[in-house]
């Protein structure tokens, strides 16, 4: 496994395990402990959550498993997010999905996450989505309190544009160590909105969610997806590598921005495929073959 530093004291594996669908895996606490140990055995040291995942259940499911073997906490990094307010039976007075980044909400969300995970600290807290009604002074105050209290060690954002990262960074004394964004051969938005260039400029290592494009590079492929799949298959044949999921991860990993794919599978063999993709060396032409299949035209 390769590791990179998001900060001088934050060393993270190049592949992160995502728990967005943890509630759907139907694992007992004992089974989740065993699976977590197997994932750690691949070299992965980071686990990605959000307060809302699984209708606000996934954090606690993972925390309940960690309670069975508390020593695992020292072997891993816990990443979680806050800010999205979902309509849920757990919050019966809430009538509208919205975003909330008040000082009080950020702090209370972290307190709830700490309780869910049965831990004293969160390694990395991300703001889940940018918001039209966003007060950076309140966010910065919450970050300062959480850092000084030792409840959150590092901070970042998710789905922010370069301008939004710059804006928040100008208010907070805490360095924003990553931006978690959608990135895959199907989704080239980060090349188009300036995020890739900005991350390179600022030496920020982004995290890539939905690297497999939510099925659009598999059984839910549309015309664009089918075009990319053909290119992936050709590159896989040239490299004598299979399945094409490895080529997808390799395409992300071979870019100099050093993006960190999030693998959200409850199957160990799928996690291992992502880890094995780290060993694939892709030529520049092979990388562009996949890129141009996505855009549908050759580069200018």
Backbone as a ProteinNet text record, in pm:
[ID]
protein_1_A
[PRIMARY]
XXXXXXXXXXXXXXXXXXXXXXXXXXXXXXXXXXXXXXXXXXXXXXXXXXXXXXXXXXXXXXXXXXXXXXXXXXXXXXXXXXXXXXXXXXXXXXXXXXXXXXXXXXXXXXXXXXXXXXXXXXXXXXXXXXXXXXXXXXXXXXXXXXXXXXXXXXXXXXXXXXXXXXXXXXXXXXXXXXXXXXXXXXXXXXXXXXXXXXXXXXXXXXXXXXXXXXXXXXXXXXXXXXXXXXXXXXXXXXXXXXXXXXXXXXXXXXXXXXXXXXXXXXXXXXXXXXXXXXXXXXXXXXXXXXXXXXXXXXXX
[TERTIARY]
83.6	0	87.3	47.2	112.8	38.1	110.9	52.3	100.3	15.9	55.3	11.6	72.3	40.6	-57.3	-173.7	-263.5	-217.3	-151.1	-86.2	35.1	120.5	244	215	102.2	67.3	-57.1	-84.5	-200.4	-158.5	-117.4	-73.3	-186.5	-229.4	-348.3	-315.8	-381.1	-362.2	-419	-359.8	-404.2	-542.1	-591.1	-728.1	-797.2	-918.5	-998.7	-1121.3	-1162	-1282.8	-1403.4	-1506.2	-1624.6	-1738.5	-1807.7	-1913.6	-2052	-2071.2	-2201.8	-2312.3	-2281.4	-2380.8	-2362.9	-2293.7	-2266.8	-2394.3	-2502.8	-2627.2	-2685.6	-2651.5	-2704.2	-2626	-2509.5	-2427.6	-2478.8	-2564.7	-2628.6	-2527.5	-2422.9	-2321.4	-2349.4	-2329.5	-2336.2	-2215.1	-2216.5	-2101.2	-1974.7	-1986	-1869.7	-1820.6	-1913.4	-1876.4	-1812	-1861	-1803.7	-1663.4	-1641.4	-1506.3	-1412	-1454.1	-1369.6	-1342.6	-1446.6	-1429.9	-1336.6	-1352.3	-1265.3	-1120.1	-1095.4	-959.7	-903.4	-989.1	-943.9	-910.2	-991.7	-964.2	-833.2	-813.6	-687.4	-570.4	-593.7	-489.9	-444.6	-527.2	-487.5	-397.5	-384.9	-306.2	-389.2	-520.2	-608	-616.4	-600.2	-604.8	-713.1	-795.1	-893.4	-1032.4	-1131.9	-1270.7	-1357.5	-1432.7	-1507.2	-1654.3	-1703.3	-1841.7	-1901.3	-2028.7	-2097.6	-2209.7	-2248.4	-2354.2	-2482	-2510.4	-2638	-2639.4	-2525.8	-2521.5	-2612	-2687	-2776.8	-2887.6	-2940.2	-3041	-2991.6	-2870.7	-2808	-2773.5	-2751.7	-2724.4	-2581.5	-2510.9	-2383.9	-2273.9	-2267.1	-2165	-2178.4	-2299.6	-2320.4	-2294.7	-2330.9	-2303.2	-2153.3	-2073.1	-1928.7	-1878.8	-1932.7	-1892.7	-1926.4	-2043.2	-2080.8	-1983.3	-1935.7	-1836.6	-1704	-1663.5	-1536.6	-1539.4	-1657.7	-1668	-1626.1	-1643.4	-1605.2	-1454.5	-1384.1	-1238.5	-1181.8	-1177.8	-1137.2	-999	-910	-775	-770.6	-876.3	-879.5	-877.6	-931.7	-939.9	-803.2	-702	-568.3	-501.9	-560.5	-504.1	-563.6	-668	-742.5	-760.4	-794.8	-837.1	-987.1	-1059.5	-1203.6	-1229.8	-1295.6	-1336.1	-1488.2	-1543.1	-1687.6	-1722	-1850.8	-1896.7	-2019.7	-2047.1	-2169.2	-2218.1	-2341.8	-2394.7	-2525.2	-2550.3	-2674.8	-2781.6	-2899.1	-3012.2	-3116.4	-3124.8	-3218.5	-3355.1	-3459	-3589.6	-3578.5	-3609.4	-3590.4	-3683.2	-3726.9	-3808.3	-3730.8	-3600	-3518.1	-3527.8	-3574.5	-3590.8	-3731.3	-3833.9	-3973.1	-4016.8	-3948.2	-3989.3	-3930	-3838.2	-3773.3	-3864.3	-3894.9	-3990.7	-3926.4	-3801.2	-3739.3	-3591.2	-3545.2	-3401.7	-3329.5	-3221.9	-3146.9	-3005.9	-2927.7	-2792.7	-2788.6	-2702.6	-2690.3	-2543.7	-2487.3	-2347.3	-2332.3	-2429.1	-2414.2	-2308.9	-2253.4	-2157.4	-2218.9	-2341.6	-2406.8	-2426.5	-2466.2	-2491.1	-2361.3	-2257.7	-2131.6	-2080	-2083.1	-2033.9	-2121.2	-2252.4	-2341.9	-2332.9	-2311.7	-2296.1	-2171.2	-2062.1	-1938.4	-1957.6	-2024.2	-2049.2	-2127.6	-2225.4	-2304.5	-2219.1	-2132.8	-2044.4	-1947.3	-1892.4	-1801.2	-1871.6	-1994.8	-2071.8	-2099.8	-2137.4	-2166	-2044.3	-1928.6	-1805.9	-1740.1	-1791.9	-1731	-1583.6	-1556.3	-1419.5	-1411.7	-1292.2	-1271.6	-1239.1	-1207.8	-1165.6	-1199.9	-1222.4	-1240.7	-1110.6	-1056.6	-930.9	-949.6	-1061.8	-1084	-1232.6	-1270.9	-1409.1	-1421.3	-1519.8	-1544.6	-1681.1	-1691.1	-1820.7	-1875.7	-1995.7	-2042.8	-2073.4	-2131	-2168.7	-2156.5	-2120.1	-2127.8	-2273.6	-2296.2	-2433.1	-2454	-2571.6	-2599.5	-2600.8	-2648.9	-2655.5	-2541.6	-2424.1	-2301	-2228.8	-2207.9	-2137.8	-2000.6	-1895.4	-1762.7	-1708.5	-1752.9	-1706.1	-1755.7	-1880.8	-1935.6	-1866.5	-1839.6	-1768.7	-1628.8	-1558.7	-1422.5	-1420.6	-1521.3	-1528.7	-1550.9	-1634.5	-1658.6	-1531.9	-1462.3	-1337.7	-1236	-1221.4	-1124.1	-1157.1	-1284.4	-1324.5	-1297.2	-1336.4	-1321	-1174.4	-1090.6	-947.1	-886.4	-917.4	-861.2	-908.1	-1030	-1083.8	-1031.9	-959.2	-906.3	-1010.6	-1126.4	-1234	-1222.9	-1159.3	-1131.6	-986.3	-913.6	-771.4	-744.1	-825.6	-804.5	-939	-936.5	-1059.7	-1043.2	-1154.9	-1156.3	-1297.7	-1317.9	-1448.9	-1481.6	-1603.9	-1647.9	-1736.1	-1707.5	-1787.6	-1777.3	-1671.9	-1650.8	-1577.5	-1602.7	-1527.9	-1399.6	-1302.7	-1182.2	-1211.7	-1305.7	-1339.1	-1397.4	-1476.5	-1536.2	-1432	-1334.1	-1223.7	-1142.3	-1111.2	-1035.8	-1110.4	-1239.7	-1320.2	-1316	-1343.1	-1342.2	-1201.6	-1102.2	-964.8	-918.9	-980.1	-941.3	-996.7	-1091	-1152.1	-1097.9	-1058.8	-1020.9	-869.8	-823.6	-680.7	-643.2	-746	-720.8	-706	-596.9	-574.7	-678.8	-733.5	-825.6	-741.2	-739	-639.7	-683.9	-813.9	-859.3	-994.1	-1030.3	-1163	-1211.3	-1316.3	-1369.5	-1469.7	-1439.8	-1519.3	-1550.3	-1652.3	-1682.4	-1579.9	-1517.2	-1415.2	-1411	-1424.8	-1418.1	-1398	-1368.1	-1361.8	-1493.6	-1603.8	-1733.9	-1755.4	-1709.9	-1731.8	-1602.1	-1592.3	-1473.7	-1495.1	-1597.2	-1634	-1517.3	-1433.7	-1325.8	-1216.4	-1204.9	-1113.1	-1172.1	-1304.3	-1372.7	-1394.3	-1412	-1441.2	-1316.9	-1199.7	-1075.2	-1024.6	-1099	-1057.6	-924.8	-903.8	-778.6	-660.7	-672.2	-564.8	-541.5	-650.2	-637.4	-567.2	-605.8	-542	-393.5	-358.9	-217.2	-143.8	-207	-144.3	-119.9	-218.4	-211.6	-155.5	-115.2	-63.9	-166.8	-293.2	-401.3	-427.1	-437.5	-467.7	-618.4	-693.5	-838.4	-874.8	-992.1	-1047.8	-1153.7	-1161.5	-1250.6	-1365.9	-1486.3	-1600.8	-1665.3	-1734.3	-1798.3	-1701.7	-1584.4	-1488	-1539.8	-1638.4	-1696.8	-1824.1	-1850.4	-1959.3	-2097.6	-2115.7	-2247.4	-2313.9	-2237.4	-2291	-2290.4	-2258.7	-2259.5	-2142.5	-2046.1	-1938.1	-1953	-2077.8	-2108.8	-2244.9	-2330.1	-2459.8	-2562.2	-2529.7	-2621	-2564.8	-2478.1	-2411.9	-2510.3	-2494.8	-2566.3	-2471.1	-2505.4	-2419.1	-2278.5	-2267	-2135.7	-2061.8	-2131	-2068.8	-2019.4	-2099	-2058.3	-1933.9	-1924.7	-1807.5	-1682.3	-1696.5	-1583.3	-1545.7	-1645.2	-1617.8	-1535.8	-1567.5	-1489.4	-1342.7	-1322.2	-1184.2	-1115.6	-1186.7	-1130.7	-1091.5	-1176.5	-1147.8	-1024.8	-1010.4	-893.5	-765.5	-771.5	-654	-623.4	-726.3	-706.4	-640.1	-683.4	-623.6	-478	-449.1	-311	-218.7	-273.6	-194.4	-201.8	-286.6	-309.5	-355.2	-453	-507.8	-659.2	-715.1	-859.8	-896.9	-1019	-1127	-1106.6	-1200.3	-1181.1	-1188.9	-1248.2	-1250.2	-1108.6	-1012.9	-874.4	-823.1	-865	-822.7	-886.3	-1010.4	-1077	-1000.8	-971.1	-895.2	-757.4	-693.7	-560.1	-563	-666.9	-681.2	-681.9	-751.9	-755	-619.3	-561.7	-437.1	-317	-321.7	-208.4	-201.8	-301.2	-296.5	-208.6	-127.8	-34.9	-101	-231.5	-296.7	-299.8	-271.3	-267.3	-401.7	-507.3	-640.6	-646.5	-733.3	-749.3	-888.3	-900.8	-1032.7	-1095.2	-1226.7	-1302.7	-1375	-1344.8	-1403.1	-1515.6	-1638	-1752.5	-1816.2	-1735.9	-1788.7	-1777.7	-1877.2	-1874	-1818.4	-1755.9	-1697	-1545.2	-1476.4	-1332.3	-1261.9	-1310.8	-1242.8	-1248.7	-1357.1	-1366.8	-1269.7	-1253.8	-1157.5	-1016	-986.2	-852.5	-823.7	-924.8	-904.7	-858.1	-919.6	-879.9	-735.9	-699.9	-563.7	-463.5	-498.1	-408.3	-387.8	-482.6	-470	-353.4	-306.5	-191.4	-66.1	-60.2	59.1	56.1	-53.7	-68.1	-5.1	84.3	145.7	81.5	14.8	-58.9	18.2	29.3	97.8	11.9	76.1	2.3	-104.4	-69.7	-167.5	-285.3	-258.7	-368	-458.2	-399.5	-479.7	-571.6	-514.1	-594.8	-696.6	-672.5	-771	-901.5	-887.6	-1004.3	-1066.2	-981.5	-1029.7	-1110.1	-1057.2	-1127.2	-1251.6	-1252.8	-1375.7	-1485.3	-1447	-1545	-1596.4	-1505.2	-1550.6	-1618.4	-1585.3	-1644.5	-1576	-1459.4	-1385.6	-1237.3	-1154.7	-1011.8	-977.2	-863.8	-822.8	-790.1	-800	-774.8	-634.4
-119.7	0	125	223.6	353.2	445	535.7	632.7	772.5	870.9	1009.5	1092.1	1207.6	1297.1	1405.3	1410.4	1523.5	1641.4	1609.8	1707.9	1638.6	1714.2	1654.1	1539.9	1547.8	1444.3	1365.9	1361.8	1287.1	1206.3	1083.1	993.3	897.9	899.8	825.9	731	616.3	519.6	575	535.1	584	532.3	432.2	384.5	399.4	453.7	469.4	379.2	321.8	238.7	323.7	322.8	404.7	327.1	389	322.5	380.4	444	502.8	397.6	276.7	169.8	63.8	98.4	2.3	-64.1	12	-43.7	-150.1	-144.9	-241.4	-372.8	-375.4	-496.2	-602.2	-560.8	-654.5	-741.3	-677.7	-748.5	-734.5	-843	-833.6	-755.4	-716.1	-644.5	-727.8	-856.4	-944.3	-956.7	-967.1	-976.4	-847.1	-734.5	-606.1	-589	-634.5	-630.7	-713.2	-835.4	-923.8	-862.9	-804.3	-742.7	-622	-542.1	-425.6	-469.1	-574.4	-625.9	-673.7	-733.9	-777.9	-658.3	-553	-431.2	-368.5	-359.9	-307.9	-393.2	-523	-614.1	-585.2	-519	-481.1	-357.9	-291.5	-169.6	-43.7	-54.7	61.5	102.5	232.5	279.2	382.8	415.1	522.9	475.7	519.6	479.1	604	614.9	736.5	723.5	820.5	824.4	962.2	973.2	1101.9	1081.1	1186.9	1171.9	1116.6	1150.2	1112.5	972.3	907.5	779.6	676.2	603.3	500.5	557.4	673.2	743	760.3	814.2	846.2	722.1	607.8	484.9	435	468.1	401.3	432	555.7	587.8	496.5	481.6	400.4	252	206	65.7	38	130.3	112.5	126.3	221.9	240.4	121.5	60.9	-57.7	-172.1	-183.2	-286.7	-255.2	-128.6	-90.9	-115.2	-107.2	-132.9	-275.6	-367.1	-506	-524.2	-435.4	-444.2	-302.9	-237.9	-96.7	-68.2	-166.5	-144.3	-109.1	-142.9	-110.6	40.4	116.2	261.5	322.9	272.1	328.3	290.5	195.4	151.8	225.4	303.8	359.7	510.3	570.8	710.4	712.9	791.2	806.1	941.2	935.7	1055.2	1062.8	1177.5	1192.6	1334.2	1355.3	1481.6	1530.4	1658.2	1715.7	1825.8	1868.1	1982.7	1959.5	1837.2	1808.8	1769.9	1828.9	1797.1	1721.1	1591.1	1508	1502.2	1479.9	1445.5	1302.4	1283.2	1152.4	1136.1	1011.7	983.2	1014.2	1017.6	1048.2	1195.4	1278	1421.2	1461.7	1423.7	1440.8	1585.3	1680.3	1820.2	1883.1	1814.4	1868.9	1848.4	1953.6	1946.6	1963	2007	2038.2	2000.4	1931.2	1904.5	2037.5	2058	2182.6	2161.2	2268.4	2264.4	2347	2305.1	2376.4	2380.3	2502.7	2519.3	2622.8	2628.7	2717	2659.3	2743.9	2697.9	2586.4	2606.8	2510.1	2376.3	2380.8	2253.2	2176.8	2244.5	2174.9	2109	2181.1	2125.8	2010.1	2025.7	1918.2	1796.8	1819.6	1707.9	1627.7	1697.2	1628.5	1552.8	1614.2	1546	1417.4	1421.8	1302.3	1197.3	1241.9	1147.6	1081.9	1158.7	1102.7	994.1	1020.6	921.5	798.9	821.7	709.4	619.1	680.5	604.3	552.1	596	556.8	595.7	721.6	770	910.4	953.4	1087.3	1190.9	1144.5	1238.9	1186.1	1278.5	1250.7	1291.8	1205	1237.7	1346.8	1340.6	1436.7	1465.2	1590.4	1634.4	1713.9	1678.5	1748.3	1815.3	1933.7	1994.9	1929.7	1872.2	1779.1	1843.8	1960.9	2030.3	2181.3	2256.9	2402.9	2444	2560.3	2602.9	2748.5	2781.3	2922.2	3012.2	2959.3	3035.5	2987.1	3044.8	2994.5	3109	3096.7	3200.2	3146.3	3184.1	3128.2	3164.8	3277	3313.9	3213.1	3169.5	3070.2	2935.6	2897.9	2772.5	2778	2888.1	2901.6	2894.9	2954	2950.2	2807.5	2733.1	2593	2510	2531.2	2458	2485.5	2612.6	2648.3	2580.7	2583.3	2518.9	2369.2	2303.8	2158.2	2117.3	2197.7	2167	2187.9	2298.9	2326.6	2225.6	2175.4	2076.1	1935.9	1919.1	1788.4	1693.7	1747.8	1662.1	1633.8	1723.7	1703	1742.1	1653.6	1679.5	1756	1731.3	1795.6	1825.2	1920.8	1966.6	1971.7	1955.5	1966.8	1994.6	1980.8	2006.4	1895.4	1899.5	1801.6	1872.5	1851.1	1906.1	2058.5	2118.1	2262.4	2296.1	2415.5	2466.5	2532.4	2560.8	2630.5	2761.5	2838.1	2965.8	2947.6	2844.6	2818.6	2772	2694.2	2653.1	2775.4	2860.5	2982.8	3069.9	3084.3	3168.8	3118.8	2989.9	2935.6	2941.1	2909.5	2910.9	3047.3	3153.1	3288.9	3325.6	3246.4	3274.7	3187.3	3063.6	2970	2957.8	2947	2925.4	2778.9	2691.7	2549.4	2521.9	2458	2425.5	2326.4	2351.2	2257.3	2156.5	2032	1936.5	1857.5	1860	1787.6	1841.6	1807	1833.1	1700.8	1645.6	1518.2	1547.6	1500.8	1536.4	1411.5	1422.6	1312.1	1312.6	1198.1	1188	1045.1	1031.1	900.8	924.7	821.4	840.9	892	865.9	914	1060.4	1098.5	1234.3	1313.9	1404.1	1487.1	1629.5	1648.3	1781.3	1852.9	1778.8	1843.9	1898.8	1844.5	1901.7	2030.4	2035.7	2146.8	2265.4	2239.5	2349.3	2407.1	2356.3	2409.4	2341.7	2243.2	2180.5	2106	2036.6	1962	2059.2	2165.8	2264.9	2330.3	2360.4	2425.4	2332.9	2205.6	2110.6	2095.8	2093.2	2087.2	2212.4	2327	2453.5	2459.7	2414.2	2424.4	2297.9	2199.5	2071.8	2003.4	2015.7	1948.5	1814	1709.1	1576.2	1552.8	1555.2	1536.1	1390	1369.1	1235.1	1219.9	1100.7	1077.5	986.4	1044.6	958.7	912.2	799.1	735.1	713	652.1	630.8	536.6	452.8	363.5	422.3	548.1	624.4	566.6	509.5	462.6	370.7	279.1	180.4	221.7	347.2	394.1	339.5	276.6	206.3	55.7	14.7	-126.6	-158.8	-219.1	-265.8	-155.3	-31.8	80.1	177.9	127.2	213.3	269.4	397.2	459.8	464.6	542.6	548	595.1	697.2	746.7	639.6	575.5	470.8	355.3	316.5	206.2	242.8	367.4	415.3	407.4	448.3	443.1	299.7	214.3	73.2	9	41.8	-14.7	29.3	155.1	204.7	136.6	119.9	52.2	-91.1	-157.9	-296.4	-305.1	-208.4	-207.9	-182.3	-89.9	-62.5	-182.5	-244	-362.2	-474.5	-492.8	-597.3	-566	-438.8	-399.6	-417.6	-398.1	-411.8	-553	-635.2	-772.3	-769.5	-684.6	-665.8	-680.4	-739.7	-747.2	-759.5	-727.7	-671	-521	-459.8	-319.6	-225.3	-271.2	-185.5	-144.6	-235.1	-200.7	-88	-89.5	15.6	149	143.7	266.8	330	249.9	303.1	350.8	274.5	311.1	444.3	467.1	594.2	711.9	696.6	801.5	813.6	700.7	700.1	747.1	731.2	769.2	918.7	994.6	1139.2	1203.4	1303.5	1364.5	1440.2	1460.3	1527.3	1437.7	1308.4	1211.8	1200	1183.4	1164.5	1031.6	1027.1	910.6	852.5	742.5	684.5	625.9	641.4	582	459.5	344.4	217.4	181.4	185.2	167.2	31.3	-72	-207.9	-285.5	-368.8	-457.8	-594.2	-606	-733.3	-718.1	-806.7	-794.6	-804.5	-888.9	-902.9	-773.8	-696.5	-568.5	-467.9	-471.7	-384.5	-419.5	-547.9	-592.1	-550.9	-552.9	-509.6	-364.3	-281.6	-140.5	-126.8	-200.9	-194.5	-243.2	-349.7	-403.4	-305.8	-215.4	-118.3	-22.6	-13.2	73.5	28.8	-97.4	-150.9	-132.6	-80	-66.7	64.2	54.6	172.9	193.4	304.2	333.7	435.9	413.3	509.3	634.2	741.7	865.6	843.6	770.6	746.9	664.4	565.9	486.1	571.9	661.1	749	836.3	892.1	978.7	900.1	775.2	693	688.6	675.2	672.3	811.1	912.5	1050.1	1091.2	1065.3	1106.7	1022.8	898.8	819.9	885	946.1	1013.8	1142.4	1222.8	1348.7	1324.9	1213.4	1182.1	1251.3	1309.4	1376.4	1379.9	1392.6	1398.8	1535.3	1541.2	1668.3	1766.2	1897.6	1996.8	1985.8
0	0	0	-78.4	-77.4	20.2	80.5	172.9	135.1	160.3	138	258	273.8	384.4	338.2	401.5	380.2	465.5	574.4	662	720.6	785	836.7	933.4	1004.8	1101.6	1060.3	930.7	880.9	757.9	781.6	674.8	641.1	516.2	475.8	360.4	360	251.6	122.3	9	-122.1	-160.8	-88.4	-104.5	30.5	29.4	150.7	139.7	251.2	250.8	287.8	203.4	223.2	285.8	381.9	455.6	428	313.5	283.6	283.5	236.8	227.6	336.5	442.7	548.8	599.9	614.7	667.6	575.4	447.2	350.8	349.7	413.6	411.2	507.6	599.9	693.1	766.9	818.7	895	1044.4	1119.1	1264.1	1312.7	1438.1	1492.8	1480.6	1509.4	1500.2	1356.4	1262.5	1121.1	1072.8	1120.8	1079.7	1136.8	1258.7	1315	1228.6	1193.4	1112.5	975.6	915	783.5	791.7	896	914.6	928.9	1002.4	1017.8	883.9	801.3	668.7	580.5	588.9	511.2	557.7	687.3	740.9	692.2	680.8	633.1	491.3	411.8	275.4	275.2	388.8	398.6	411.9	395.2	408.9	555.5	580.8	719.6	745.3	644.2	658.7	618.5	695.7	674.4	666	556.8	524.6	562.1	639.5	685.2	659.6	692	705.5	804.3	874.5	974.5	913.2	786.6	725.1	665.8	651.8	581.2	649	565.5	617.6	702.8	663.2	742.2	885.4	896.8	1024.3	1108.3	1042.7	1118.4	1106.4	996.8	967.6	1067.8	1116.1	1216.2	1337.4	1388	1508.4	1480.3	1361.7	1328.2	1336.7	1284	1289.6	1433.6	1506	1645.2	1731.8	1708.4	1785.1	1760.9	1636.4	1605.8	1674.3	1671.6	1734.8	1885.4	1944.5	2088.7	2124	2029.7	2055.8	2056.3	1987	1981.1	1979.8	2093.8	2101.6	2043.8	2045.3	1994.4	1847.5	1773.2	1629.8	1606.7	1703.6	1684.1	1661	1726.5	1712.9	1580.5	1507.8	1380.4	1261	1284.1	1171.5	1184	1070.1	1063.8	1037.3	1113.9	1093.1	1027.9	913.7	839.3	846.8	877.6	869.6	824.1	796.6	738	811.4	796.2	852.1	759	782.9	709.3	636.8	590	519.5	622.1	608.9	695.7	613.4	634.7	559.4	627.5	546.7	601.8	654.4	781.1	842.9	961.6	985.3	1103.4	1230.9	1221.4	1338.8	1377.8	1283.8	1310.4	1263.8	1339.8	1294.3	1273.7	1336.1	1319.1	1193.2	1129	1009.8	888.3	817.2	706.6	569.4	565	437	440.4	337.4	327	305.5	382.4	370.1	425.7	425.4	480.8	609.2	702.2	829.5	870.4	875.6	914.1	1025	1114.1	1229.1	1323.2	1407.7	1508.8	1592.1	1636.7	1724.5	1655	1527.3	1458.5	1434	1388.7	1361.9	1489.6	1599.4	1725.7	1771.9	1765.7	1812.1	1720.6	1590.9	1498.4	1531.2	1560.5	1598.8	1730	1825.9	1953.3	1931.3	1842.6	1812.7	1742.5	1650.3	1580.8	1677.7	1770.1	1870.3	1951.6	1989.6	2065.1	1979	1851.9	1762.5	1744.4	1723.6	1698.3	1826.4	1941.8	2069.5	2072.6	2038	2031.2	2089.7	2122	2177	2070.2	1949.6	1845.4	1706.5	1616	1473.4	1404.9	1321	1253.2	1148.5	1074.9	966.4	952.7	970.3	953.8	825	743.2	617.1	620.7	562.5	536.3	410	419.1	316.6	181.8	182.9	58.7	80.8	-22.5	-9.6	2.5	61.5	88.6	50.2	-6.1	-39.7	83.3	196.2	320.5	409.1	390.1	451.7	519.5	649.6	725.1	764.8	693.1	720.3	858.2	914.5	1048.4	1152	1138.7	1231.6	1214.1	1088.9	1063.2	1122.8	1100.4	1152	1304.4	1367.5	1514.1	1562.8	1492.8	1529.9	1512	1400.9	1376.1	1487.8	1524.7	1627.7	1759.9	1797.6	1922.7	1918.8	1810.6	1800.5	1800.8	1735.6	1733.6	1872.8	1935.8	2067.5	2171.8	2155.2	2248.2	2219.4	2108.8	2072	2016.5	1977.4	1928.3	1778.9	1704.8	1562.4	1538.7	1469.8	1448.4	1319.3	1214.6	1085	1019.6	926.6	862.7	710.9	642.2	497.2	450.3	320.8	261	161.9	113.1	14.2	-87.3	-214.6	-324.9	-336.7	-281.7	-292.1	-421.6	-474.7	-588.3	-537.1	-624.7	-578.9	-507.4	-560.4	-497.6	-358.6	-340.5	-209.4	-109.2	-156.2	-68.1	-26.2	-122.9	-93.7	5.9	-15.4	72.2	215.9	237.3	372.5	432.6	350.5	399.1	445.5	392.1	432.6	569.7	621	750.1	861.9	830.2	934.6	947.5	1070	1093.2	1074.4	1062.7	1041.9	892.5	855.5	715.6	665.9	547	483.9	406.9	454	405.3	282.7	250	131.4	87.2	-36.3	-91.3	-149.8	-92.7	-142.5	-253.2	-374	-491.9	-574.9	-658.6	-749.6	-862.6	-883.1	-986.9	-1038.9	-1169.8	-1235.9	-1384.5	-1461.1	-1606	-1664.7	-1595	-1642.4	-1603.3	-1485.9	-1434.6	-1440.6	-1536.6	-1555.2	-1503.2	-1423.1	-1374.7	-1307.9	-1235.2	-1160.2	-1252.1	-1371.9	-1471.3	-1528.9	-1536.8	-1601.7	-1508.1	-1377.7	-1284.8	-1217.3	-1254.5	-1201	-1075.4	-1023.1	-897.8	-909.9	-1021.5	-1038.5	-1041.1	-1119	-1125.9	-989.5	-919.8	-789.2	-689.7	-688.5	-596.5	-627.4	-755.1	-791.8	-745.4	-764.2	-724.6	-573.8	-495.8	-350.2	-284.5	-366.4	-313.4	-225	-261.2	-190.4	-257.5	-179.6	-232.4	-217.9	-328.1	-317.1	-294.1	-241	-229.6	-338.4	-397.2	-511.7	-471.2	-461.3	-433	-563.1	-554.1	-669.2	-785.6	-761	-870.1	-978.8	-945.9	-1045.4	-1106.9	-1077.5	-1141.3	-1114.7	-996.3	-953.8	-1056.1	-1110.2	-1203	-1347.7	-1376.8	-1514.8	-1595.9	-1526.3	-1595.5	-1573.7	-1555.5	-1534.2	-1590.2	-1507.9	-1557	-1577.7	-1540.9	-1564.2	-1668.3	-1754.7	-1852.3	-1954.1	-1985.9	-2096.2	-2215.6	-2317.8	-2435.9	-2403.5	-2320.6	-2279.3	-2200.6	-2108.3	-2028.9	-2113.3	-2212.1	-2300.1	-2379.3	-2420.9	-2494.1	-2405.9	-2279.9	-2187	-2156.2	-2140	-2110	-2220.7	-2345.9	-2457.4	-2446.7	-2413.4	-2398.5	-2280.2	-2171.3	-2054.2	-2087.6	-2162.5	-2199.9	-2289.9	-2380.4	-2469.2	-2390.8	-2296.1	-2213	-2123.8	-2070.1	-1986	-2064.7	-2190	-2273.1	-2302.8	-2329.4	-2358.2	-2239.2	-2119.9	-1997.4	-1939.9	-2003	-1954.4	-1808	-1785	-1651.2	-1657.1	-1557.4	-1546.2	-1400.3	-1364.1	-1444.7	-1469.4	-1542.4	-1580.5	-1461.1	-1348.5	-1229.4	-1189.2	-1208.5	-1175.7	-1264.6	-1389.9	-1483.3	-1444.8	-1397.8	-1353.9	-1238	-1136.8	-1022.5	-1067.2	-1153.8	-1201.2	-1275.7	-1354	-1427.2	-1330.5	-1218.2	-1116.1	-1048.2	-1011.4	-934.1	-1015.3	-1147.3	-1230.8	-1260.5	-1215.7	-1236.9	-1129.4	-1164.2	-1067.6	-953	-956.9	-844.7	-721.2	-740	-628.6	-557.8	-635.1	-577.2	-502.4	-403.9	-316.4	-339.1	-413.9	-439.6	-312.9	-302.3	-193.1	-247	-190.7	-234.9	-139.2	-187.3	-99.2	-108.1	-109.1	-123.5	6.6	30.4	144.5	111.6	-6.5	-48.4	-53.1	17.8	30.1	-104	-195.3	-324	-403.8	-389.2	-459.1	-397.9	-266.6	-200.3	-245.6	-253.5	-295.4	-439.3	-526.9	-665.2	-669.4	-585.9	-582	-533.7	-430.9	-378.4	-483.2	-555.3	-657.9	-773.1	-793.4	-903	-881.1	-757.5	-728	-801.6	-841.1	-907.4	-1059.2	-1111.9	-1256.9	-1303.6	-1398.7	-1459.6	-1595.9	-1612.8	-1735.9	-1818.1	-1947.8	-2033.3	-2052.5	-2093.2	-2119.2	-2225.4	-2329.8	-2436.4	-2386.3	-2302.9	-2247	-2159.6	-2080.8	-1996.7	-2082.8	-2189.9	-2277.4	-2358.5	-2383.4	-2453.2	-2374.2	-2241.6	-2154.6	-2142.4	-2130.3	-2117.9	-2241.2	-2359.2	-2482	-2507.3	-2457.5	-2467.3	-2383.8	-2274	-2188.5	-2253.4	-2310.2	-2372.1	-2506.6	-2569.9	-2699.9	-2816	-2792	-2899.4	-2864.1	-2967.6	-2941.9	-2882.9	-2813.2	-2754.4	-2867.8	-2842.4	-2947.3	-3003.5
[MASK]
++++++++++++++++++++++++++++++++++++++++++++++++++++++++++++++++++++++++++++++++++++++++++++++++++++++++++++++++++++++++++++++++++++++++++++++++++++++++++++++++++++++++++++++++++++++++++++++++++++++++++++++++++++++++++++++++++++++++++++++++++++++++++++++++++++++++++++++++++++++++++++++++++++++++++++

